[in-house]
Amino acid sequence: MADPHPNRLGPAKSALARLHELLFRLSPFYKERQALQARIALQEERIGALTALLSSDRRRIAQIRLLSDVIQNLKTVLDQPVAAQLVVNAIRRAFDCALVTVLCLDPEHKEFVALAMAGPARSVVPPSYRQPVDRGLIGRVWRLRMTQVANDTHRDPDYIGFSGQTFLSELVVPLIQHGAIKGVLVLDHYNEGAFSKTDIATVETVAEQLVDAWERAEYHQRLTDFVQAGIALSTTQDAQAATEQIAAIVQKTLDARFAFVVLLDQDGSLARQATSGNAPSLARLLGKAPEDDPLVQTVMNTRQILRLRDFRQSPLTSHLKADHTSLKSLLAFPIRLQELSIGVVLAFGKRGQPSFTENDESLAGLIAAQAAAAIESAWLYQELRNTLSTTTLLYQLSIRIMLSDDLAKATEAIAETALKLGNASVGGIVLFSPDGEIEAQVEVDASGVEAGTSHPLPLIQQAMQTGQTIIISDDRFSSKVCIPLQTQRRTYGALWLDIPEGRWYNSRYAANLQTLSNQATVALERLILLTETRQQALRLETAYQDLEASYDQTLNALISALDARDRETEGHSARVGKIARRLGEEMGLTAQQLKALERGALLHDIGKIGISDTILHKAGPLDSREWEIMRTHPEIGAHIVEQVPFLSETLEIIRFHQERWDGSGYPAGLVGRDIPLLARIFAVADAFDALISDRPYRQGVTEAHALEYLRSQSGILFDPQVVEAFENLLAGGKLDDILTGT
């Protein structure tokens, strides 16, 4: 059908043609625009990648700083909770986590316990939070001994969340020390995929540093505990008690489950044993015959520390049986004293770890040294006690013999002492006259002197003829010992003892009995010697007292001469000496100090011998040069007296009597208690006497005014305690006779 309006299509076709032509002409610009848009998109993509890389680098730098800060901070931290809190705080800042937690292992209950927390979500974890070791992501770490990460917790079947919180990412890093898990470090984040491989590596490094810090803290604490225990051990005076303490110290310091210690006794046998911990089988096997045990003998014969991860696999310990598998690790070392082994220490079962460590070896060396010192001290103390006991018995015997004029009584005393010294059950003495007749005899046992005469006469005759001690084992229960009583002049008889088997185990007993026999045979001579010694001592004491009196007379004469030269102070030194002595008595000085105080007071101005009369007797005040010369008299006096031995104790008064409490004195300007006590006491006595004494240029003040002056200068010129003591002395009327001249 024809178009009813044919003229209408013409203009439309024309416009369409012009549009096509225009689009054709614009097409290059369109393509360029498309290319430009593509380049812009590429640049935006590159900028996005660079921005992401920059963000990653910034995060990595923050992590490196974290690692550096943590390492530096942990070096000085010796407390496990503090170290853990430092770590969680730093990780929280670096990784922007919702929650960071350190849980440490409680091996006894097989649980992880919350130790430190940080992050906005930390309130969801109770302070006493515990989790079984076999649950959650932590349980997987426990089983696999390696880091575990869940970047989408919804898809991880092992993840266990907290009520009211939705963490989409969790990272769990084990804290491993010497192959054993000590705890875990847990990071929780609100976002999925929050932890990259770089993040994991950083956190693992921080975890290693935390474990190192824990180990240092643990070592420091064990060392501190050891030092404290060592102080107590060093004061132990009984060898068996010391052995038991060593075993306890070993178990605690090395964190062992069981410790066994065996030590030589002074007779050389491995007689002293001690254990700490619960291991009945090991204790029984080791304690049965330690001198024959191959492990004990091997350690005794070496200087080295033996460390075994599993002693059950060593031929050296194949005879031992562990009570349970946790006792399988072993640390063994000798206790050596003066290049000789005196004992062995065996530590079994390192707590919380598969075996003992190098740190434990270091501590073992310290334990061995401390133990050796303690045992030596106990031995010396025991030897001292034995020596003291023996000396006491012998001294008491000497007194009894010396006070007894009866030969029978003296013989009883000797026999009773021999019974104690020889640790015997029964004993006796038979004495013979020069013609072979029994002159005295006695038999004693634990109940005292017996009337019996069952002496082993053949044995006694044999000992007297040979001049030697004879020991005969009657049977397996006792031994009979017979010791001749003889001097170079003659043999008087013999001492005999029945000693139960097991008691005669030390040469010390033989030596003690020989000493006793020697003492008994010279009892009369010794009595005479003691009498003469007493007389001589009395003469020496009298001579010493005469010499002391002569010294004092000489000093008084010398001081009188000095007082005559210095007319202003005539009699002053003698009075001050008496006052100072009374003051020294008030302050509880010893007799020797009182004598030194009295003599020092007399001699305090002896140095004025070296001062010219022009200065000493000058009517007016001294000028500066003269005053400097006068101030030298304490040193001059000290130089004079220091050549006289019996006056050496007076030097501190002569040299320092012009020193003052506040340091204003001379010659050294000493302050407070740096001034010797005797000089401080003298200063108060000297000042008081000077104040109450008349001088050509002034009238003496009253005692009350003088005391008031001392009070006012207490703590300035004078020692407050000395002033207080002087005030008590004066108030009690203890100076009245000196002050009144009566």
BAKEDO-233526 format. One record per residue (C-alpha): residue number from 1; residue in one letter; x, y, z. Coordinates in steps of 0.05 Angstrom, whole numbers, plus 5000, padded with zeros to 4 digits. Each point is the difference from the previous one (the first is absolute). Layout:
<lumkols>
   marmi   papa   east   north     up
     NUM      A      X       Y      Z
...
</lumkols>
This chain:
<lumkols>
   marmi   papa   east   north     up
       1      M   5000    5000   5000
       2      A   5028    5067   4981
       3      D   5020    5051   5053
       4      P   4943    5049   5009
       5      H   5052    5053   5019
       6      P   5061    4990   4954
       7      N   5030    5067   5015
       8      R   5009    4984   5074
       9      L   5056    4946   4990
      10      G   5045    5045   4962
      11      P   5022    5045   5056
      12      A   5007    4940   5049
      13      K   5047    4964   4953
      14      S   5041    5061   4991
      15      A   5008    5010   5076
      16      L   5020    4927   5010
      17      A   5053    5006   4947
      18      R   5029    5062   5032
      19      L   5001    4963   5068
      20      H   5038    4942   4970
      21      E   5050    5047   4969
      22      L   5010    5035   5068
      23      L   5009    4935   5037
      24      F   5051    4978   4948
      25      R   5039    5064   5010
      26      L   4997    4992   5078
      27      S   5021    4926   5002
      28      P   5075    5014   5009
      29      F   4986    5042   5061
      30      Y   4956    4945   5028
      31      K   5055    4950   4993
      32      E   5049    5046   5032
      33      R   4952    5010   5057
      34      Q   4993    4926   5008
      35      A   5075    4991   5000
      36      L   5008    5056   5051
      37      Q   4948    4968   5045
      38      A   5037    4934   4995
      39      R   5066    5034   5019
      40      I   4966    5035   5059
      41      A   4973    4934   5024
      42      L   5069    4968   4994
      43      Q   5032    5058   5040
      44      E   4946    4994   5052
      45      E   5015    4925   5005
      46      R   5074    5014   5007
      47      I   4987    5053   5053
      48      G   4956    4950   5037
      49      A   5055    4948   4997
      50      L   5052    5051   5024
      51      T   4954    5023   5055
      52      A   4990    4928   5023
      53      L   5075    4988   4996
      54      L   5013    5063   5040
      55      S   4949    4979   5052
      56      S   5033    4931   5003
      57      D   5069    5032   5007
      58      R   4974    5045   5055
      59      R   4971    4941   5036
      60      R   5065    4962   4991
      61      I   5040    5059   5028
      62      A   4952    5002   5059
      63      Q   5011    4926   5011
      64      I   5076    5009   4996
      65      R   4995    5055   5051
      66      L   4956    4955   5043
      67      L   5052    4945   4996
      68      S   5056    5048   5017
      69      D   4963    5031   5058
      70      V   4978    4933   5028
      71      I   5071    4973   4996
      72      Q   5029    5061   5036
      73      N   4946    5000   5054
      74      L   5004    4926   5013
      75      K   5075    5003   5012
      76      T   4990    5034   5067
      77      V   4936    4965   5023
      78      L   5008    4945   5051
      79      D   4927    4986   5014
      80      Q   4959    4953   4957
      81      P   4931    5036   5006
      82      V   5033    5067   4986
      83      A   5036    4973   4939
      84      A   4935    4970   4974
      85      Q   4962    5065   5010
      86      L   5054    5039   4962
      87      V   4993    4953   4941
      88      V   4923    5002   4996
      89      N   5000    5076   5006
      90      A   5050    5007   4943
      91      I   4965    4949   4954
      92      R   4933    5034   5013
      93      R   5028    5067   4975
      94      A   5037    4971   4940
      95      F   4944    4954   4973
      96      D   4938    5038   5024
      97      C   4971    4936   5028
      98      A   4936    4996   5039
      99      L   5033    4954   5051
     100      V   5070    4975   5014
     101      T   5010    4947   5054
     102      V   5058    4962   5031
     103      L   4981    4935   5033
     104      C   5052    4959   5038
     105      L   4997    4925   5011
     106      D   4979    4969   5066
     107      P   5030    4931   4989
     108      E   4970    4970   5063
     109      H   4928    5014   4977
     110      K   5015    4998   4925
     111      E   4970    5069   4990
     112      F   5020    5066   4970
     113      V   4991    5058   5049
     114      A   4992    5073   4980
     115      L   5062    5040   5019
     116      A   4994    5066   4963
     117      M   4948    5034   4954
     118      A   4994    5063   4958
     119      G   4949    5028   4951
     120      P   4930    5029   5001
     121      A   4969    4931   5007
     122      R   5042    4979   5059
     123      S   4940    5005   5047
     124      V   4971    4937   4969
     125      V   5057    4959   5031
     126      P   4993    4989   5075
     127      P   5065    5013   5039
     128      S   5002    4928   5023
     129      Y   4983    4972   4931
     130      R   5022    4928   4989
     131      Q   4994    4956   4938
     132      P   5016    4926   4993
     133      V   5062    4987   4957
     134      D   4962    4956   4951
     135      R   4944    5049   4980
     136      G   4993    5052   4944
     137      L   5055    5027   4956
     138      I   5044    4998   5063
     139      G   4989    4925   5003
     140      R   5024    4994   4928
     141      V   5062    5039   5017
     142      W   5011    4955   5060
     143      R   4996    4938   4957
     144      L   5040    5024   4940
     145      R   5051    5043   5037
     146      M   4995    5054   4946
     147      T   4964    5066   4985
     148      Q   4927    4996   4978
     149      V   4959    5055   4965
     150      A   4926    5005   4985
     151      N   4987    5057   4950
     152      D   4926    4983   4999
     153      T   4979    4973   5068
     154      H   4931    4980   4972
     155      R   5034    4948   4957
     156      D   5048    4972   5052
     157      P   4968    4942   5039
     158      D   5050    5006   5058
     159      Y   4987    5074   5014
     160      I   4966    5015   5067
     161      G   4975    5071   5008
     162      F   4982    5042   5061
     163      S   4927    5015   5016
     164      G   4978    5066   4971
     165      Q   5060    5009   4955
     166      T   5011    4983   4927
     167      F   5072    4995   4981
     168      L   5009    4983   4927
     169      S   5076    4987   5003
     170      E   5042    4965   5053
     171      L   5075    4987   5004
     172      V   5029    4952   5052
     173      V   5076    4997   5009
     174      P   5031    4949   5047
     175      L   5050    5023   5052
     176      I   5052    4944   4998
     177      Q   5059    4994   5047
     178      H   5050    4944   4989
     179      G   4949    4959   4961
     180      A   4944    5007   5050
     181      I   4939    5046   4994
     182      K   5000    5050   5057
     183      G   4939    5039   4975
     184      V   4966    5031   4939
     185      L   4994    5070   4971
     186      V   4930    5012   4971
     187      L   4980    5057   4953
     188      D   4926    5012   4984
     189      H   4974    5049   4946
     190      Y   4931    5024   4978
     191      N   5018    4995   4925
     192      E   5009    4940   4956
     193      G   5070    4985   4973
     194      A   5031    5047   5050
     195      F   5067    4963   5006
     196      S   5050    4994   4943
     197      K   5061    4956   4996
     198      T   5042    5060   5019
     199      D   4956    5013   5061
     200      I   5006    4928   5022
     201      A   5076    5001   4993
     202      T   5004    5064   5041
     203      V   4956    4973   5056
     204      E   5040    4935   5001
     205      T   5064    5040   5009
     206      V   4968    5040   5057
     207      A   4978    4934   5031
     208      E   5071    4974   4999
     209      Q   5024    5064   5034
     210      L   4946    4991   5054
     211      V   5022    4929   5013
     212      D   5072    5023   5006
     213      A   4978    5054   5049
     214      W   4962    4947   5040
     215      E   5061    4956   5001
     216      R   5043    5057   5025
     217      A   4948    5018   5053
     218      E   4995    4927   5021
     219      Y   5076    4993   5004
     220      H   5005    5065   5040
     221      Q   4947    4976   5048
     222      R   5032    4933   5008
     223      L   5067    5034   5011
     224      T   4969    5046   5052
     225      D   4968    4940   5035
     226      F   5066    4964   4999
     227      V   5037    5059   5031
     228      Q   4948    5004   5056
     229      A   5003    4926   5011
     230      G   5076    5003   4998
     231      I   5001    5051   5056
     232      A   4961    4952   5044
     233      L   5043    4942   4978
     234      S   5064    5037   5018
     235      T   4978    5005   5073
     236      T   4983    4926   5007
     237      Q   5048    4968   5048
     238      D   4978    4927   4996
     239      A   5024    4959   4941
     240      Q   4937    4958   4994
     241      A   4956    5062   5004
     242      A   5043    5032   4946
     243      T   4992    4939   4956
     244      E   4924    5004   5006
     245      Q   5001    5074   4985
     246      I   5043    4988   4938
     247      A   4949    4950   4974
     248      A   4943    5049   5010
     249      I   5040    5056   4967
     250      V   5016    4956   4940
     251      Q   4928    4981   4989
     252      K   4975    5072   5005
     253      T   5056    5036   4964
     254      L   5004    4950   4942
     255      D   4924    4992   4999
     256      A   5009    4925   5005
     257      R   4949    4949   5020
     258      F   5048    4959   5042
     259      A   5070    5013   5029
     260      F   5048    4951   5032
     261      V   5063    5023   5037
     262      V   5054    4955   5029
     263      L   5060    5027   5037
     264      L   5064    4973   5030
     265      D   5005    5000   5075
     266      Q   5064    5022   5033
     267      D   5023    4928   5003
     268      G   4996    4995   4924
     269      S   4937    4958   4993
     270      L   4938    5020   4961
     271      A   4959    5001   5063
     272      R   4957    5062   4993
     273      Q   4940    4998   4954
     274      A   4940    5044   4988
     275      T   4942    5004   4950
     276      S   4949    5052   4980
     277      G   4938    4983   4960
     278      N   4960    4937   4990
     279      A   5035    4942   4965
     280      P   5001    4939   5046
     281      S   5032    4952   4950
     282      L   5056    5047   4982
     283      A   5012    5017   5073
     284      R   5004    4926   5019
     285      L   5046    4980   4943
     286      L   5047    5058   5009
     287      G   5002    4998   5076
     288      K   5011    4925   5007
     289      A   5075    5001   4987
     290      P   5022    5066   4969
     291      E   5074    4982   5006
     292      D   4987    4943   4950
     293      D   4952    5037   4954
     294      P   5032    5010   4931
     295      L   4966    5067   4989
     296      V   5022    5027   5067
     297      Q   5071    4975   4990
     298      T   5005    5028   4929
     299      V   4977    5069   5023
     300      M   5046    4997   5061
     301      N   5060    4987   4954
     302      T   4986    5056   4951
     303      R   5000    5076   5000
     304      Q   4947    5005   4947
     305      I   4925    5010   5005
     306      L   4961    4942   4970
     307      R   4935    5018   4964
     308      L   4955    4945   4971
     309      R   4934    5011   4964
     310      D   4979    4929   5018
     311      F   5043    4963   5050
     312      R   4961    4935   4986
     313      Q   5037    4994   4934
     314      S   5071    5006   5030
     315      P   5040    4938   5020
     316      L   5027    5039   5059
     317      T   4930    5004   5031
     318      S   4969    4936   4975
     319      H   4994    4974   5072
     320      L   4954    5059   5019
     321      K   4925    5000   4992
     322      A   4960    5064   4991
     323      D   4937    5003   5042
     324      H   4966    5035   4941
     325      T   5021    5027   4932
     326      S   5003    5073   5024
     327      L   5063    4980   5038
     328      K   5039    4977   4939
     329      S   5044    5062   4992
     330      L   5063    5002   5043
     331      L   5050    5052   5022
     332      A   5058    4972   5041
     333      F   5061    5037   5027
     334      P   5053    4990   5054
     335      I   5011    5043   5062
     336      R   5074    5015   5003
     337      L   5042    5028   5056
     338      Q   5073    5017   4990
     339      E   5005    4959   4936
     340      L   4967    4939   5032
     341      S   4930    4975   4990
     342      I   4962    4997   5065
     343      G   4930    4985   4974
     344      V   4952    4991   4942
     345      V   4936    5036   4981
     346      L   4948    4967   4955
     347      A   4940    5039   4975
     348      F   4945    4963   4963
     349      G   4942    5026   4959
     350      K   5000    5073   4977
     351      R   4932    5030   5014
     352      G   4963    5025   4938
     353      Q   5057    4983   4952
     354      P   5025    4937   4967
     355      S   5070    5007   5030
     356      F   5047    5044   5040
     357      T   5032    5059   4965
     358      E   5067    5036   4996
     359      N   4973    5050   5051
     360      D   4988    4942   5047
     361      E   5073    4980   4990
     362      S   5022    5070   5020
     363      L   4957    4996   5062
     364      A   5026    4931   5015
     365      G   5071    5028   5002
     366      L   4978    5053   5050
     367      I   4963    4948   5042
     368      A   5062    4955   5001
     369      A   5044    5058   5023
     370      Q   4951    5022   5054
     371      A   4990    4928   5024
     372      A   5075    4989   5005
     373      A   5008    5062   5042
     374      A   4942    4981   5045
     375      I   5025    4929   5011
     376      E   5070    5025   5014
     377      S   4971    5049   5050
     378      A   4958    4945   5033
     379      W   5060    4954   5003
     380      L   5043    5055   5031
     381      Y   4945    5016   5049
     382      Q   4992    4927   5019
     383      E   5075    4993   5007
     384      L   5000    5063   5042
     385      R   4944    4972   5043
     386      N   5037    4934   5009
     387      T   5064    5036   5015
     388      L   4964    5046   5048
     389      S   4965    4941   5033
     390      T   5066    4963   5007
     391      T   5036    5061   5025
     392      T   4944    5013   5050
     393      L   5003    4928   5026
     394      L   5075    5003   5005
     395      Y   4998    5067   5034
     396      Q   4947    4976   5049
     397      L   5043    4939   5013
     398      S   5060    5045   5014
     399      I   4959    5040   5050
     400      R   4974    4937   5034
     401      I   5070    4970   5006
     402      M   5029    5067   5021
     403      L   4947    5008   5055
     404      S   5007    4928   5023
     405      D   5054    4978   5048
     406      D   4975    4928   4998
     407      L   5030    4953   4948
     408      A   4937    4958   4997
     409      K   4956    5061   4985
     410      A   5048    5023   4947
     411      T   4999    4930   4969
     412      E   4924    5000   4999
     413      A   5000    5068   4965
     414      I   5047    4974   4947
     415      A   4960    4936   4988
     416      E   4933    5038   4995
     417      T   5030    5049   4950
     418      A   5030    4943   4959
     419      L   4932    4966   4997
     420      K   4969    5063   4969
     421      L   5057    5015   4953
     422      G   5004    4928   4975
     423      N   4925    4993   4992
     424      A   5008    4935   5039
     425      S   4951    4956   5038
     426      V   5048    4982   5057
     427      G   5071    5016   5019
     428      G   5051    5002   5056
     429      I   5069    5020   5024
     430      V   5051    4960   5038
     431      L   5061    5034   5031
     432      F   5060    4964   5026
     433      S   5052    5019   5051
     434      P   5074    4996   4981
     435      D   5003    4931   5031
     436      G   4942    4974   4956
     437      E   4945    5002   5052
     438      I   4932    5028   4980
     439      E   4999    5070   5029
     440      A   4932    5023   4975
     441      Q   4946    4971   4956
     442      V   4931    5022   4976
     443      E   4947    4974   4952
     444      V   4945    5044   4971
     445      D   4940    4994   4954
     446      A   4942    5044   4979
     447      S   4969    4996   5070
     448      G   5064    5023   5034
     449      V   5057    4969   5041
     450      E   4995    4925   5011
     451      A   5028    4959   5057
     452      G   5022    4943   4954
     453      T   5071    4983   4983
     454      S   4991    4963   4935
     455      H   5060    5032   4967
     456      P   5033    4966   4940
     457      L   5066    4992   5036
     458      P   5037    4961   4945
     459      L   4982    5054   4950
     460      I   5022    5054   5049
     461      Q   5067    4965   5012
     462      Q   5011    4994   4925
     463      A   4986    5074   4989
     464      M   5046    5020   5057
     465      Q   5056    4955   4974
     466      T   4996    5022   4928
     467      G   4983    5073   5014
     468      Q   4950    4997   4942
     469      T   4924    5007   4996
     470      I   4969    4931   4988
     471      I   4932    4990   4966
     472      I   4968    4931   5002
     473      S   4933    4981   4971
     474      D   4968    4954   5050
     475      D   4943    4982   4953
     476      R   4959    5034   4946
     477      F   4965    5043   5051
     478      S   5057    5037   5034
     479      S   5074    5016   5003
     480      K   5045    5006   5062
     481      V   5050    5057   5000
     482      C   5058    5004   5049
     483      I   5046    5062   5005
     484      P   5062    5001   5044
     485      L   5007    5059   5049
     486      Q   5073    5018   4995
     487      T   5051    5056   5000
     488      Q   5073    5000   4984
     489      R   5014    4985   5072
     490      R   4955    4939   5010
     491      T   4936    4962   4983
     492      Y   4946    5009   5052
     493      G   4946    4953   4974
     494      A   4948    4997   4945
     495      L   4932    5025   4978
     496      W   4952    4951   4968
     497      L   4933    5007   4964
     498      D   4947    4955   4970
     499      I   4975    5036   4937
     500      P   4937    4973   4964
     501      E   5011    4984   4927
     502      G   4984    5059   4955
     503      R   5022    5053   5050
     504      W   5075    4991   4988
     505      Y   4998    5029   4930
     506      N   5044    5061   5004
     507      S   5072    5013   5017
     508      R   4976    5061   5038
     509      Y   4978    4955   5057
     510      A   5069    4967   5003
     511      A   5034    5067   5000
     512      N   4954    5026   5055
     513      L   5012    4940   5043
     514      Q   5075    5005   4989
     515      T   4996    5073   5021
     516      L   4961    4978   5062
     517      S   5051    4947   5018
     518      N   5057    5050   4992
     519      Q   4963    5049   5045
     520      A   4985    4947   5052
     521      T   5072    4977   5005
     522      V   5025    5070   5013
     523      A   4943    5020   5046
     524      L   5045    5013   5060
     525      E   5052    5037   4959
     526      R   4945    5039   4967
     527      L   4971    5018   5068
     528      I   5067    5027   5021
     529      L   5007    5037   4935
     530      L   4930    5031   5007
     531      T   5017    5022   5071
     532      E   5064    5032   4977
     533      T   4964    5032   4941
     534      R   4948    5029   5046
     535      Q   5054    5029   5045
     536      Q   5036    5028   4939
     537      A   4935    5029   4973
     538      L   4987    5033   5067
     539      R   5070    5030   5000
     540      L   4990    5024   4929
     541      E   4933    5031   5018
     542      T   5031    5035   5059
     543      A   5058    5025   4958
     544      Y   4951    5023   4946
     545      Q   4959    5039   5051
     546      D   5064    5031   5028
     547      L   5020    5018   4929
     548      E   4932    5031   4987
     549      A   5006    5040   5064
     550      S   5069    5022   4980
     551      Y   4974    5022   4932
     552      D   4944    5040   5033
     553      Q   5049    5032   5050
     554      T   5045    5019   4942
     555      L   4942    5030   4962
     556      N   4977    5039   5061
     557      A   5070    5027   5010
     558      L   5003    5020   4927
     559      I   4932    5034   5002
     560      S   5019    5036   5064
     561      A   5061    5027   4963
     562      L   4956    5022   4942
     563      D   4949    5032   5046
     564      A   5057    5038   5035
     565      R   5021    5027   4932
     566      D   4929    5019   4981
     567      R   4980    5034   5065
     568      E   4930    5016   4974
     569      T   4981    4927   4997
     570      E   5034    4973   5063
     571      G   4964    4937   5023
     572      H   4953    5003   4941
     573      S   5025    4937   4966
     574      A   4995    4957   5062
     575      R   4928    5024   5014
     576      V   4979    4990   4928
     577      G   5029    4930   5003
     578      K   4958    4982   5060
     579      I   4937    5033   4971
     580      A   5010    4966   4933
     581      R   5009    4932   5034
     582      R   4934    5008   5038
     583      L   4966    5021   4936
     584      G   5029    4940   4963
     585      E   4973    4955   5055
     586      E   4932    5032   4992
     587      M   5002    4984   4926
     588      G   5021    4927   5011
     589      L   5072    5001   4975
     590      T   5044    4940   5013
     591      A   5056    5001   5052
     592      Q   5051    5006   4944
     593      Q   4963    5059   4969
     594      L   4994    5034   5068
     595      K   5075    4994   5012
     596      A   5013    5028   4931
     597      L   4951    5057   5013
     598      E   5031    5017   5067
     599      R   5071    5000   4972
     600      G   4980    5037   4937
     601      A   4967    5054   5043
     602      L   5064    5007   5039
     603      L   5042    5005   4936
     604      H   4953    5039   4955
     605      D   5042    5064   5002
     606      I   5068    4966   4999
     607      G   5011    5030   4932
     608      K   5006    5068   5032
     609      I   5071    4979   5016
     610      G   5014    5020   4929
     611      I   4967    5069   5007
     612      S   5046    5057   5021
     613      D   4988    5035   5066
     614      T   4991    5065   4962
     615      I   4936    4973   4969
     616      L   4979    4956   5057
     617      H   5005    5056   5052
     618      K   4980    5058   4957
     619      A   4955    5046   5041
     620      G   4957    5025   4943
     621      P   4966    4964   4943
     622      L   5041    4962   4949
     623      D   5009    5027   4931
     624      S   4986    4956   4939
     625      R   5071    4974   4994
     626      E   5004    4984   5074
     627      W   4932    4967   4997
     628      E   5023    4955   4942
     629      I   5059    4979   5042
     630      M   4956    4986   5060
     631      R   4954    4958   4957
     632      T   5058    4952   4987
     633      H   5005    4976   5072
     634      P   4952    4939   4989
     635      E   5044    4973   4944
     636      I   5064    5015   5039
     637      G   4971    4962   5060
     638      A   4980    4941   4956
     639      H   5070    4996   4970
     640      I   5030    5000   5070
     641      V   4955    4945   5027
     642      E   4996    4954   4939
     643      Q   5070    4975   5015
     644      V   4977    4975   5069
     645      P   4964    4931   4991
     646      F   4961    5001   5065
     647      L   4971    5068   4982
     648      S   4977    4982   4929
     649      E   4927    4998   5021
     650      T   5003    5073   5024
     651      L   5019    5026   4931
     652      E   4928    5012   4977
     653      I   4989    5047   5060
     654      I   5066    5037   4993
     655      R   4993    5009   4924
     656      F   4925    5016   4998
     657      H   4983    5032   5067
     658      Q   4989    5068   4965
     659      E   4952    4972   4947
     660      R   4928    5025   5005
     661      W   4934    4965   4983
     662      D   4982    5050   4944
     663      G   5069    4994   4967
     664      S   5026    5068   5025
     665      G   5056    4969   5040
     666      Y   5072    4983   4982
     667      P   5048    4971   4976
     668      A   4958    4957   4952
     669      G   4932    5034   5002
     670      L   4964    4933   5015
     671      V   4924    5001   5005
     672      G   4953    4962   5046
     673      R   5015    4926   5011
     674      D   5062    5004   4957
     675      I   5032    5029   5063
     676      P   5023    4941   5044
     677      L   4954    4987   5059
     678      L   5054    5009   5053
     679      A   5016    5069   4970
     680      R   4926    5019   5001
     681      I   4994    4979   5074
     682      F   5064    5038   5018
     683      A   4975    5064   4965
     684      V   4939    5004   5045
     685      A   5040    4987   5064
     686      D   5054    5049   4979
     687      A   4950    5055   4983
     688      F   4963    4992   5066
     689      D   5063    5004   5043
     690      A   5026    5059   4960
     691      L   4934    5038   5011
     692      I   4997    4989   5075
     693      S   5075    5014   5012
     694      D   5027    5069   5016
     695      R   5048    5030   4951
     696      P   5045    5062   5009
     697      Y   4957    5036   4949
     698      R   4931    4977   5024
     699      Q   4961    4970   5057
     700      G   4973    4928   4993
     701      V   4925    4993   4989
     702      T   4953    4958   5042
     703      E   4988    4927   4985
     704      A   4929    5017   4979
     705      H   5024    5052   4950
     706      A   5053    4953   4974
     707      L   4947    4945   4990
     708      E   4955    5050   4965
     709      Y   5056    5017   4952
     710      L   5012    4926   4985
     711      R   4925    4992   4985
     712      S   5001    5061   4954
     713      Q   5059    4971   4961
     714      S   4972    4929   4997
     715      G   4999    4980   4927
     716      I   5044    5060   4982
     717      L   5066    4992   5037
     718      F   4985    4937   5039
     719      D   4971    4930   4990
     720      P   4927    5004   5025
     721      Q   5003    4930   5029
     722      V   5063    5017   5040
     723      V   4968    5065   5025
     724      E   4938    4961   5022
     725      A   5043    4948   5036
     726      F   5039    5056   5035
     727      E   4936    5033   5022
     728      N   4977    4934   5031
     729      L   5068    4992   5033
     730      L   4998    5070   5030
     731      A   4927    4993   5022
     732      G   5015    4935   5035
     733      G   5054    5032   5042
     734      K   5053    4954   4971
     735      L   5050    5058   4991
     736      D   4991    5032   5068
     737      D   5065    4973   5030
     738      I   5040    5023   4940
     739      L   4969    5069   4997
     740      T   5006    5012   5075
     741      G   5070    4971   5003
     742      T   4981    4951   5055
</lumkols>
